[in-house]
Amino acid sequence: MKHQFKLVVLGVLISTYGLAADVKKATEPCKAIKEACEAAGFVQGGAKDGKGLWVNCFQPIMQGTTHPKTKLPLPTVDAQQVAACKKTQPKPADKKAGK
């Protein structure tokens, strides 16, 4: 009985490690886009000045648009990276369903 319990615990630990690795791998493309925005001069809380990390850079890159109040040029980001990041983000309908 103790042996079976140990096997179950080991199986859970292995599964958890695998899921954590998948989550990290899934967020890497988004992290790279965020870092590109930061390298271009966009900062957290900078939206009032047209230099907001999320409003003026990340979201426009993800949407393939520009924000009218953006004061800095958007960094060049590989389209494959954007597509990979989009796969990790819930769609607007998914967000509503989760509430």
Gaussian input, Z-matrix of N, CA and C with variables (Angstrom, degrees):
# hf/3-21g

backbone

0 1
 N
 C     1     B1
 C     2     B2     1     A1
 N     3     B3     2     A2     1     D1
 C     4     B4     3     A3     2     D2
 C     5     B5     4     A4     3     D3
 N     6     B6     5     A5     4     D4
 C     7     B7     6     A6     5     D5
 C     8     B8     7     A7     6     D6
 N     9     B9     8     A8     7     D7
 C    10    B10     9     A9     8     D8
 C    11    B11    10    A10     9     D9
 N    12    B12    11    A11    10    D10
 C    13    B13    12    A12    11    D11
 C    14    B14    13    A13    12    D12
 N    15    B15    14    A14    13    D13
 C    16    B16    15    A15    14    D14
 C    17    B17    16    A16    15    D15
 N    18    B18    17    A17    16    D16
 C    19    B19    18    A18    17    D17
 C    20    B20    19    A19    18    D18
 N    21    B21    20    A20    19    D19
 C    22    B22    21    A21    20    D20
 C    23    B23    22    A22    21    D21
 N    24    B24    23    A23    22    D22
 C    25    B25    24    A24    23    D23
 C    26    B26    25    A25    24    D24
 N    27    B27    26    A26    25    D25
 C    28    B28    27    A27    26    D26
 C    29    B29    28    A28    27    D27
 N    30    B30    29    A29    28    D28
 C    31    B31    30    A30    29    D29
 C    32    B32    31    A31    30    D30
 N    33    B33    32    A32    31    D31
 C    34    B34    33    A33    32    D32
 C    35    B35    34    A34    33    D33
 N    36    B36    35    A35    34    D34
 C    37    B37    36    A36    35    D35
 C    38    B38    37    A37    36    D36
 N    39    B39    38    A38    37    D37
 C    40    B40    39    A39    38    D38
 C    41    B41    40    A40    39    D39
 N    42    B42    41    A41    40    D40
 C    43    B43    42    A42    41    D41
 C    44    B44    43    A43    42    D42
 N    45    B45    44    A44    43    D43
 C    46    B46    45    A45    44    D44
 C    47    B47    46    A46    45    D45
 N    48    B48    47    A47    46    D46
 C    49    B49    48    A48    47    D47
 C    50    B50    49    A49    48    D48
 N    51    B51    50    A50    49    D49
 C    52    B52    51    A51    50    D50
 C    53    B53    52    A52    51    D51
 N    54    B54    53    A53    52    D52
 C    55    B55    54    A54    53    D53
 C    56    B56    55    A55    54    D54
 N    57    B57    56    A56    55    D55
 C    58    B58    57    A57    56    D56
 C    59    B59    58    A58    57    D57
 N    60    B60    59    A59    58    D58
 C    61    B61    60    A60    59    D59
 C    62    B62    61    A61    60    D60
 N    63    B63    62    A62    61    D61
 C    64    B64    63    A63    62    D62
 C    65    B65    64    A64    63    D63
 N    66    B66    65    A65    64    D64
 C    67    B67    66    A66    65    D65
 C    68    B68    67    A67    66    D66
 N    69    B69    68    A68    67    D67
 C    70    B70    69    A69    68    D68
 C    71    B71    70    A70    69    D69
 N    72    B72    71    A71    70    D70
 C    73    B73    72    A72    71    D71
 C    74    B74    73    A73    72    D72
 N    75    B75    74    A74    73    D73
 C    76    B76    75    A75    74    D74
 C    77    B77    76    A76    75    D75
 N    78    B78    77    A77    76    D76
 C    79    B79    78    A78    77    D77
 C    80    B80    79    A79    78    D78
 N    81    B81    80    A80    79    D79
 C    82    B82    81    A81    80    D80
 C    83    B83    82    A82    81    D81
 N    84    B84    83    A83    82    D82
 C    85    B85    84    A84    83    D83
 C    86    B86    85    A85    84    D84
 N    87    B87    86    A86    85    D85
 C    88    B88    87    A87    86    D86
 C    89    B89    88    A88    87    D87
 N    90    B90    89    A89    88    D88
 C    91    B91    90    A90    89    D89
 C    92    B92    91    A91    90    D90
 N    93    B93    92    A92    91    D91
 C    94    B94    93    A93    92    D92
 C    95    B95    94    A94    93    D93
 N    96    B96    95    A95    94    D94
 C    97    B97    96    A96    95    D95
 C    98    B98    97    A97    96    D96
 N    99    B99    98    A98    97    D97
 C   100   B100    99    A99    98    D98
 C   101   B101   100   A100    99    D99
 N   102   B102   101   A101   100   D100
 C   103   B103   102   A102   101   D101
 C   104   B104   103   A103   102   D102
 N   105   B105   104   A104   103   D103
 C   106   B106   105   A105   104   D104
 C   107   B107   106   A106   105   D105
 N   108   B108   107   A107   106   D106
 C   109   B109   108   A108   107   D107
 C   110   B110   109   A109   108   D108
 N   111   B111   110   A110   109   D109
 C   112   B112   111   A111   110   D110
 C   113   B113   112   A112   111   D111
 N   114   B114   113   A113   112   D112
 C   115   B115   114   A114   113   D113
 C   116   B116   115   A115   114   D114
 N   117   B117   116   A116   115   D115
 C   118   B118   117   A117   116   D116
 C   119   B119   118   A118   117   D117
 N   120   B120   119   A119   118   D118
 C   121   B121   120   A120   119   D119
 C   122   B122   121   A121   120   D120
 N   123   B123   122   A122   121   D121
 C   124   B124   123   A123   122   D122
 C   125   B125   124   A124   123   D123
 N   126   B126   125   A125   124   D124
 C   127   B127   126   A126   125   D125
 C   128   B128   127   A127   126   D126
 N   129   B129   128   A128   127   D127
 C   130   B130   129   A129   128   D128
 C   131   B131   130   A130   129   D129
 N   132   B132   131   A131   130   D130
 C   133   B133   132   A132   131   D131
 C   134   B134   133   A133   132   D132
 N   135   B135   134   A134   133   D133
 C   136   B136   135   A135   134   D134
 C   137   B137   136   A136   135   D135
 N   138   B138   137   A137   136   D136
 C   139   B139   138   A138   137   D137
 C   140   B140   139   A139   138   D138
 N   141   B141   140   A140   139   D139
 C   142   B142   141   A141   140   D140
 C   143   B143   142   A142   141   D141
 N   144   B144   143   A143   142   D142
 C   145   B145   144   A144   143   D143
 C   146   B146   145   A145   144   D144
 N   147   B147   146   A146   145   D145
 C   148   B148   147   A147   146   D146
 C   149   B149   148   A148   147   D147
 N   150   B150   149   A149   148   D148
 C   151   B151   150   A150   149   D149
 C   152   B152   151   A151   150   D150
 N   153   B153   152   A152   151   D151
 C   154   B154   153   A153   152   D152
 C   155   B155   154   A154   153   D153
 N   156   B156   155   A155   154   D154
 C   157   B157   156   A156   155   D155
 C   158   B158   157   A157   156   D156
 N   159   B159   158   A158   157   D157
 C   160   B160   159   A159   158   D158
 C   161   B161   160   A160   159   D159
 N   162   B162   161   A161   160   D160
 C   163   B163   162   A162   161   D161
 C   164   B164   163   A163   162   D162
 N   165   B165   164   A164   163   D163
 C   166   B166   165   A165   164   D164
 C   167   B167   166   A166   165   D165
 N   168   B168   167   A167   166   D166
 C   169   B169   168   A168   167   D167
 C   170   B170   169   A169   168   D168
 N   171   B171   170   A170   169   D169
 C   172   B172   171   A171   170   D170
 C   173   B173   172   A172   171   D171
 N   174   B174   173   A173   172   D172
 C   175   B175   174   A174   173   D173
 C   176   B176   175   A175   174   D174
 N   177   B177   176   A176   175   D175
 C   178   B178   177   A177   176   D176
 C   179   B179   178   A178   177   D177
 N   180   B180   179   A179   178   D178
 C   181   B181   180   A180   179   D179
 C   182   B182   181   A181   180   D180
 N   183   B183   182   A182   181   D181
 C   184   B184   183   A183   182   D182
 C   185   B185   184   A184   183   D183
 N   186   B186   185   A185   184   D184
 C   187   B187   186   A186   185   D185
 C   188   B188   187   A187   186   D186
 N   189   B189   188   A188   187   D187
 C   190   B190   189   A189   188   D188
 C   191   B191   190   A190   189   D189
 N   192   B192   191   A191   190   D190
 C   193   B193   192   A192   191   D191
 C   194   B194   193   A193   192   D192
 N   195   B195   194   A194   193   D193
 C   196   B196   195   A195   194   D194
 C   197   B197   196   A196   195   D195
 N   198   B198   197   A197   196   D196
 C   199   B199   198   A198   197   D197
 C   200   B200   199   A199   198   D198
 N   201   B201   200   A200   199   D199
 C   202   B202   201   A201   200   D200
 C   203   B203   202   A202   201   D201
 N   204   B204   203   A203   202   D202
 C   205   B205   204   A204   203   D203
 C   206   B206   205   A205   204   D204
 N   207   B207   206   A206   205   D205
 C   208   B208   207   A207   206   D206
 C   209   B209   208   A208   207   D207
 N   210   B210   209   A209   208   D208
 C   211   B211   210   A210   209   D209
 C   212   B212   211   A211   210   D210
 N   213   B213   212   A212   211   D211
 C   214   B214   213   A213   212   D212
 C   215   B215   214   A214   213   D213
 N   216   B216   215   A215   214   D214
 C   217   B217   216   A216   215   D215
 C   218   B218   217   A217   216   D216
 N   219   B219   218   A218   217   D217
 C   220   B220   219   A219   218   D218
 C   221   B221   220   A220   219   D219
 N   222   B222   221   A221   220   D220
 C   223   B223   222   A222   221   D221
 C   224   B224   223   A223   222   D222
 N   225   B225   224   A224   223   D223
 C   226   B226   225   A225   224   D224
 C   227   B227   226   A226   225   D225
 N   228   B228   227   A227   226   D226
 C   229   B229   228   A228   227   D227
 C   230   B230   229   A229   228   D228
 N   231   B231   230   A230   229   D229
 C   232   B232   231   A231   230   D230
 C   233   B233   232   A232   231   D231
 N   234   B234   233   A233   232   D232
 C   235   B235   234   A234   233   D233
 C   236   B236   235   A235   234   D234
 N   237   B237   236   A236   235   D235
 C   238   B238   237   A237   236   D236
 C   239   B239   238   A238   237   D237
 N   240   B240   239   A239   238   D238
 C   241   B241   240   A240   239   D239
 C   242   B242   241   A241   240   D240
 N   243   B243   242   A242   241   D241
 C   244   B244   243   A243   242   D242
 C   245   B245   244   A244   243   D243
 N   246   B246   245   A245   244   D244
 C   247   B247   246   A246   245   D245
 C   248   B248   247   A247   246   D246
 N   249   B249   248   A248   247   D247
 C   250   B250   249   A249   248   D248
 C   251   B251   250   A250   249   D249
 N   252   B252   251   A251   250   D250
 C   253   B253   252   A252   251   D251
 C   254   B254   253   A253   252   D252
 N   255   B255   254   A254   253   D253
 C   256   B256   255   A255   254   D254
 C   257   B257   256   A256   255   D255
 N   258   B258   257   A257   256   D256
 C   259   B259   258   A258   257   D257
 C   260   B260   259   A259   258   D258
 N   261   B261   260   A260   259   D259
 C   262   B262   261   A261   260   D260
 C   263   B263   262   A262   261   D261
 N   264   B264   263   A263   262   D262
 C   265   B265   264   A264   263   D263
 C   266   B266   265   A265   264   D264
 N   267   B267   266   A266   265   D265
 C   268   B268   267   A267   266   D266
 C   269   B269   268   A268   267   D267
 N   270   B270   269   A269   268   D268
 C   271   B271   270   A270   269   D269
 C   272   B272   271   A271   270   D270
 N   273   B273   272   A272   271   D271
 C   274   B274   273   A273   272   D272
 C   275   B275   274   A274   273   D273
 N   276   B276   275   A275   274   D274
 C   277   B277   276   A276   275   D275
 C   278   B278   277   A277   276   D276
 N   279   B279   278   A278   277   D277
 C   280   B280   279   A279   278   D278
 C   281   B281   280   A280   279   D279
 N   282   B282   281   A281   280   D280
 C   283   B283   282   A282   281   D281
 C   284   B284   283   A283   282   D282
 N   285   B285   284   A284   283   D283
 C   286   B286   285   A285   284   D284
 C   287   B287   286   A286   285   D285
 N   288   B288   287   A287   286   D286
 C   289   B289   288   A288   287   D287
 C   290   B290   289   A289   288   D288
 N   291   B291   290   A290   289   D289
 C   292   B292   291   A291   290   D290
 C   293   B293   292   A292   291   D291
 N   294   B294   293   A293   292   D292
 C   295   B295   294   A294   293   D293
 C   296   B296   295   A295   294   D294

   B1=1.4401
   B2=1.5359
   B3=1.3307
   B4=1.4607
   B5=1.5230
   B6=1.3260
   B7=1.4600
   B8=1.5290
   B9=1.3290
   B10=1.4651
   B11=1.5299
   B12=1.3236
   B13=1.4595
   B14=1.5281
   B15=1.3095
   B16=1.4640
   B17=1.5268
   B18=1.3151
   B19=1.4587
   B20=1.5309
   B21=1.3195
   B22=1.4655
   B23=1.5233
   B24=1.3205
   B25=1.4645
   B26=1.5260
   B27=1.3069
   B28=1.4677
   B29=1.5281
   B30=1.3285
   B31=1.4673
   B32=1.5201
   B33=1.3179
   B34=1.4708
   B35=1.5259
   B36=1.3111
   B37=1.4656
   B38=1.5257
   B39=1.2988
   B40=1.4679
   B41=1.5268
   B42=1.3193
   B43=1.4725
   B44=1.5151
   B45=1.3210
   B46=1.4679
   B47=1.5215
   B48=1.3228
   B49=1.4607
   B50=1.5255
   B51=1.3221
   B52=1.4658
   B53=1.5136
   B54=1.3221
   B55=1.4680
   B56=1.5192
   B57=1.3196
   B58=1.4634
   B59=1.5260
   B60=1.3237
   B61=1.4614
   B62=1.5231
   B63=1.3390
   B64=1.4645
   B65=1.5248
   B66=1.3185
   B67=1.4652
   B68=1.5240
   B69=1.3266
   B70=1.4600
   B71=1.5217
   B72=1.3189
   B73=1.4565
   B74=1.5312
   B75=1.3254
   B76=1.4605
   B77=1.5205
   B78=1.3228
   B79=1.4624
   B80=1.5257
   B81=1.3118
   B82=1.4636
   B83=1.5307
   B84=1.3442
   B85=1.4681
   B86=1.5319
   B87=1.3268
   B88=1.4678
   B89=1.5338
   B90=1.3046
   B91=1.4649
   B92=1.5295
   B93=1.3148
   B94=1.4658
   B95=1.5320
   B96=1.3355
   B97=1.4675
   B98=1.5230
   B99=1.3161
   B100=1.4659
   B101=1.5301
   B102=1.3121
   B103=1.4686
   B104=1.5274
   B105=1.3338
   B106=1.4676
   B107=1.5265
   B108=1.3229
   B109=1.4674
   B110=1.5292
   B111=1.3165
   B112=1.4676
   B113=1.5305
   B114=1.3246
   B115=1.4586
   B116=1.5373
   B117=1.3483
   B118=1.4656
   B119=1.5374
   B120=1.3424
   B121=1.4586
   B122=1.5204
   B123=1.3226
   B124=1.4612
   B125=1.5236
   B126=1.3410
   B127=1.4613
   B128=1.5262
   B129=1.3205
   B130=1.4639
   B131=1.5231
   B132=1.3205
   B133=1.4543
   B134=1.5226
   B135=1.3205
   B136=1.4574
   B137=1.5169
   B138=1.3245
   B139=1.4687
   B140=1.5321
   B141=1.3231
   B142=1.4740
   B143=1.5216
   B144=1.3163
   B145=1.4637
   B146=1.5266
   B147=1.3371
   B148=1.4582
   B149=1.5155
   B150=1.3483
   B151=1.4581
   B152=1.5297
   B153=1.3382
   B154=1.4613
   B155=1.5157
   B156=1.3086
   B157=1.4607
   B158=1.5209
   B159=1.3246
   B160=1.4622
   B161=1.5247
   B162=1.3289
   B163=1.4694
   B164=1.5239
   B165=1.3108
   B166=1.4613
   B167=1.5246
   B168=1.3321
   B169=1.4671
   B170=1.5278
   B171=1.3162
   B172=1.4730
   B173=1.5246
   B174=1.3217
   B175=1.4655
   B176=1.5303
   B177=1.3479
   B178=1.4700
   B179=1.5381
   B180=1.3200
   B181=1.4676
   B182=1.5278
   B183=1.3149
   B184=1.4612
   B185=1.5287
   B186=1.3322
   B187=1.4595
   B188=1.5289
   B189=1.3238
   B190=1.4642
   B191=1.5211
   B192=1.3199
   B193=1.4635
   B194=1.5289
   B195=1.3040
   B196=1.4676
   B197=1.5252
   B198=1.3035
   B199=1.4584
   B200=1.5254
   B201=1.3393
   B202=1.4675
   B203=1.5299
   B204=1.3158
   B205=1.4689
   B206=1.5309
   B207=1.3238
   B208=1.4611
   B209=1.5226
   B210=1.3315
   B211=1.4677
   B212=1.5239
   B213=1.3251
   B214=1.4698
   B215=1.5244
   B216=1.3294
   B217=1.4704
   B218=1.5316
   B219=1.3189
   B220=1.4630
   B221=1.5302
   B222=1.3165
   B223=1.4633
   B224=1.5269
   B225=1.3152
   B226=1.4595
   B227=1.5234
   B228=1.3146
   B229=1.4638
   B230=1.5218
   B231=1.3140
   B232=1.4601
   B233=1.5264
   B234=1.3252
   B235=1.4620
   B236=1.5314
   B237=1.3188
   B238=1.4631
   B239=1.5272
   B240=1.3356
   B241=1.4610
   B242=1.5261
   B243=1.3332
   B244=1.4579
   B245=1.5266
   B246=1.3192
   B247=1.4646
   B248=1.5316
   B249=1.3241
   B250=1.4660
   B251=1.5231
   B252=1.3148
   B253=1.4585
   B254=1.5235
   B255=1.3178
   B256=1.4700
   B257=1.5241
   B258=1.3225
   B259=1.4580
   B260=1.5245
   B261=1.3296
   B262=1.4662
   B263=1.5217
   B264=1.3230
   B265=1.4616
   B266=1.5227
   B267=1.3360
   B268=1.4695
   B269=1.5212
   B270=1.3053
   B271=1.4653
   B272=1.5205
   B273=1.3530
   B274=1.4657
   B275=1.5217
   B276=1.3280
   B277=1.4656
   B278=1.5284
   B279=1.3492
   B280=1.4624
   B281=1.5224
   B282=1.3244
   B283=1.4648
   B284=1.5280
   B285=1.3481
   B286=1.4588
   B287=1.5253
   B288=1.3115
   B289=1.4673
   B290=1.5290
   B291=1.3468
   B292=1.4576
   B293=1.5106
   B294=1.3276
   B295=1.4665
   B296=1.4982
   A1=111.11
   A2=115.75
   A3=119.58
   A4=110.97
   A5=116.16
   A6=121.70
   A7=110.37
   A8=117.14
   A9=121.52
   A10=110.39
   A11=116.49
   A12=120.92
   A13=110.37
   A14=116.68
   A15=121.08
   A16=110.76
   A17=117.19
   A18=120.91
   A19=110.81
   A20=117.29
   A21=121.09
   A22=109.90
   A23=117.28
   A24=121.39
   A25=110.22
   A26=117.12
   A27=121.03
   A28=110.23
   A29=117.26
   A30=121.07
   A31=111.74
   A32=117.06
   A33=121.32
   A34=110.25
   A35=117.30
   A36=120.83
   A37=111.43
   A38=116.78
   A39=120.59
   A40=110.24
   A41=117.17
   A42=121.12
   A43=110.82
   A44=117.01
   A45=121.45
   A46=110.39
   A47=117.33
   A48=120.55
   A49=110.51
   A50=116.96
   A51=121.01
   A52=111.91
   A53=117.21
   A54=120.86
   A55=111.23
   A56=117.24
   A57=120.61
   A58=110.47
   A59=117.21
   A60=120.50
   A61=110.80
   A62=117.36
   A63=121.06
   A64=110.91
   A65=117.46
   A66=121.29
   A67=109.81
   A68=117.22
   A69=120.14
   A70=110.54
   A71=117.53
   A72=121.89
   A73=110.27
   A74=116.96
   A75=121.48
   A76=112.31
   A77=118.11
   A78=120.31
   A79=113.28
   A80=118.50
   A81=120.80
   A82=113.81
   A83=120.93
   A84=119.61
   A85=111.90
   A86=116.78
   A87=120.19
   A88=110.55
   A89=115.74
   A90=120.42
   A91=109.96
   A92=117.03
   A93=121.07
   A94=110.86
   A95=117.18
   A96=120.79
   A97=109.50
   A98=116.87
   A99=121.68
   A100=110.24
   A101=116.78
   A102=121.12
   A103=111.65
   A104=117.21
   A105=120.68
   A106=109.71
   A107=116.76
   A108=120.81
   A109=110.84
   A110=116.47
   A111=120.49
   A112=110.83
   A113=116.53
   A114=120.49
   A115=111.56
   A116=115.79
   A117=120.34
   A118=111.99
   A119=116.84
   A120=120.51
   A121=115.24
   A122=117.88
   A123=120.62
   A124=109.02
   A125=116.01
   A126=120.36
   A127=111.40
   A128=114.41
   A129=121.13
   A130=108.31
   A131=117.52
   A132=121.74
   A133=114.37
   A134=118.13
   A135=121.14
   A136=115.06
   A137=117.88
   A138=121.29
   A139=112.62
   A140=117.73
   A141=120.40
   A142=111.27
   A143=116.14
   A144=121.82
   A145=112.59
   A146=117.40
   A147=121.09
   A148=113.23
   A149=116.22
   A150=121.46
   A151=111.51
   A152=115.89
   A153=120.52
   A154=112.20
   A155=115.41
   A156=122.10
   A157=111.53
   A158=117.41
   A159=120.84
   A160=112.14
   A161=116.83
   A162=121.12
   A163=112.20
   A164=116.46
   A165=120.28
   A166=114.57
   A167=117.78
   A168=118.85
   A169=112.97
   A170=117.50
   A171=120.33
   A172=112.23
   A173=116.89
   A174=119.64
   A175=112.78
   A176=119.19
   A177=117.92
   A178=113.32
   A179=117.10
   A180=119.50
   A181=109.63
   A182=116.80
   A183=121.05
   A184=111.34
   A185=117.13
   A186=121.47
   A187=112.81
   A188=117.34
   A189=120.93
   A190=112.25
   A191=116.36
   A192=121.85
   A193=109.25
   A194=115.88
   A195=121.25
   A196=107.92
   A197=115.68
   A198=121.03
   A199=106.68
   A200=118.71
   A201=120.55
   A202=114.70
   A203=118.21
   A204=120.23
   A205=113.16
   A206=118.07
   A207=121.52
   A208=110.40
   A209=116.25
   A210=122.12
   A211=113.67
   A212=117.72
   A213=121.36
   A214=109.91
   A215=117.49
   A216=118.67
   A217=110.42
   A218=115.78
   A219=119.84
   A220=109.80
   A221=117.05
   A222=119.36
   A223=110.09
   A224=115.86
   A225=120.84
   A226=107.83
   A227=115.37
   A228=121.24
   A229=107.67
   A230=116.26
   A231=122.34
   A232=110.35
   A233=116.89
   A234=122.53
   A235=111.53
   A236=117.48
   A237=120.56
   A238=110.95
   A239=115.74
   A240=120.31
   A241=110.16
   A242=116.15
   A243=120.81
   A244=109.75
   A245=117.12
   A246=120.95
   A247=110.95
   A248=116.77
   A249=120.38
   A250=110.49
   A251=117.27
   A252=120.85
   A253=110.63
   A254=116.74
   A255=120.60
   A256=111.41
   A257=116.82
   A258=120.45
   A259=111.55
   A260=117.42
   A261=120.95
   A262=112.54
   A263=117.51
   A264=122.03
   A265=110.50
   A266=117.34
   A267=118.45
   A268=110.32
   A269=116.23
   A270=121.05
   A271=108.04
   A272=118.86
   A273=120.43
   A274=113.60
   A275=118.30
   A276=120.66
   A277=110.29
   A278=116.52
   A279=120.67
   A280=110.63
   A281=117.20
   A282=120.88
   A283=110.24
   A284=116.55
   A285=120.19
   A286=110.30
   A287=116.33
   A288=120.13
   A289=110.97
   A290=116.07
   A291=120.74
   A292=113.76
   A293=117.76
   A294=120.32
   A295=111.91
   D1=-45.47
   D2=178.65
   D3=-61.98
   D4=-36.54
   D5=-179.80
   D6=-63.89
   D7=-41.87
   D8=179.02
   D9=-64.58
   D10=-41.35
   D11=179.38
   D12=-61.22
   D13=-43.09
   D14=178.99
   D15=-62.72
   D16=-39.68
   D17=178.55
   D18=-65.47
   D19=-40.09
   D20=178.22
   D21=-63.93
   D22=-46.02
   D23=178.88
   D24=-61.64
   D25=-43.41
   D26=178.65
   D27=-61.80
   D28=-42.17
   D29=178.64
   D30=-62.49
   D31=-41.56
   D32=178.48
   D33=-64.33
   D34=-43.68
   D35=179.57
   D36=-62.26
   D37=-43.03
   D38=179.47
   D39=-64.67
   D40=-42.57
   D41=178.58
   D42=-62.76
   D43=-43.74
   D44=-179.73
   D45=-62.59
   D46=-42.78
   D47=178.58
   D48=-61.60
   D49=-42.23
   D50=179.21
   D51=-63.37
   D52=-41.24
   D53=177.96
   D54=-65.38
   D55=-41.37
   D56=179.25
   D57=-62.54
   D58=-39.69
   D59=177.95
   D60=-65.53
   D61=-38.87
   D62=178.18
   D63=-64.98
   D64=-41.63
   D65=179.34
   D66=-63.16
   D67=-44.88
   D68=179.70
   D69=-62.27
   D70=-44.07
   D71=-179.81
   D72=-63.33
   D73=-37.47
   D74=-178.45
   D75=-69.36
   D76=-30.48
   D77=-177.09
   D78=-89.71
   D79=-9.82
   D80=-178.01
   D81=-59.92
   D82=-43.02
   D83=179.10
   D84=-62.18
   D85=-39.54
   D86=179.29
   D87=-67.41
   D88=-38.62
   D89=178.89
   D90=-63.29
   D91=-39.57
   D92=179.79
   D93=-64.70
   D94=-37.63
   D95=178.18
   D96=-67.46
   D97=-43.72
   D98=177.76
   D99=-58.96
   D100=-44.91
   D101=-179.82
   D102=-65.46
   D103=-35.84
   D104=176.75
   D105=-64.47
   D106=-40.46
   D107=177.43
   D108=-63.36
   D109=-43.81
   D110=179.12
   D111=-63.53
   D112=-40.71
   D113=179.40
   D114=-65.16
   D115=-26.82
   D116=179.26
   D117=-83.10
   D118=-4.30
   D119=176.22
   D120=106.54
   D121=2.22
   D122=177.98
   D123=-78.99
   D124=142.80
   D125=-175.81
   D126=-134.17
   D127=153.08
   D128=174.54
   D129=-61.67
   D130=129.27
   D131=179.00
   D132=82.64
   D133=9.86
   D134=-176.95
   D135=-96.64
   D136=13.13
   D137=-175.07
   D138=-62.48
   D139=-35.07
   D140=179.97
   D141=-59.85
   D142=-32.56
   D143=-178.80
   D144=-94.84
   D145=5.88
   D146=-178.98
   D147=76.52
   D148=18.75
   D149=-177.75
   D150=-126.14
   D151=28.18
   D152=-177.58
   D153=-72.05
   D154=132.98
   D155=-177.67
   D156=-57.73
   D157=-47.09
   D158=-175.08
   D159=-89.06
   D160=-51.10
   D161=-174.31
   D162=-69.05
   D163=-43.19
   D164=-173.30
   D165=-93.82
   D166=-15.00
   D167=-176.95
   D168=-126.77
   D169=-64.92
   D170=-172.79
   D171=-59.68
   D172=-53.77
   D173=-178.22
   D174=-61.83
   D175=-45.00
   D176=176.97
   D177=-60.23
   D178=-37.75
   D179=177.43
   D180=-63.46
   D181=-44.21
   D182=-179.03
   D183=-64.82
   D184=-34.00
   D185=-177.81
   D186=-91.38
   D187=-9.08
   D188=-178.80
   D189=70.83
   D190=31.85
   D191=-178.90
   D192=-130.67
   D193=-172.15
   D194=171.07
   D195=-128.68
   D196=154.32
   D197=176.37
   D198=-92.56
   D199=132.98
   D200=-174.18
   D201=-61.50
   D202=-22.63
   D203=-177.39
   D204=-100.30
   D205=7.86
   D206=-178.77
   D207=-68.24
   D208=129.44
   D209=-177.20
   D210=-98.84
   D211=-11.76
   D212=-178.55
   D213=-117.04
   D214=151.60
   D215=175.01
   D216=-69.22
   D217=140.26
   D218=177.87
   D219=-70.07
   D220=143.62
   D221=176.60
   D222=-71.05
   D223=156.13
   D224=175.49
   D225=-81.14
   D226=126.27
   D227=-179.86
   D228=-127.05
   D229=135.29
   D230=179.64
   D231=-59.99
   D232=134.12
   D233=-179.00
   D234=-60.37
   D235=-32.14
   D236=178.73
   D237=-67.25
   D238=-34.25
   D239=177.65
   D240=-66.73
   D241=-42.37
   D242=178.24
   D243=-62.49
   D244=-45.24
   D245=179.36
   D246=-62.02
   D247=-41.30
   D248=179.31
   D249=-65.65
   D250=-38.47
   D251=178.09
   D252=-66.65
   D253=-41.83
   D254=179.87
   D255=-59.56
   D256=-33.67
   D257=179.27
   D258=-64.53
   D259=-26.49
   D260=-178.26
   D261=-89.46
   D262=-12.15
   D263=-176.73
   D264=-95.45
   D265=135.91
   D266=176.25
   D267=-68.40
   D268=145.58
   D269=176.92
   D270=-74.86
   D271=156.46
   D272=-179.39
   D273=-51.79
   D274=-38.47
   D275=179.45
   D276=-65.39
   D277=-35.56
   D278=178.99
   D279=-65.91
   D280=-36.85
   D281=-180.00
   D282=-64.40
   D283=-42.34
   D284=-179.74
   D285=-65.76
   D286=-39.71
   D287=-178.95
   D288=-65.38
   D289=-31.13
   D290=-178.72
   D291=-76.23
   D292=-13.56
   D293=-177.38
   D294=-82.15

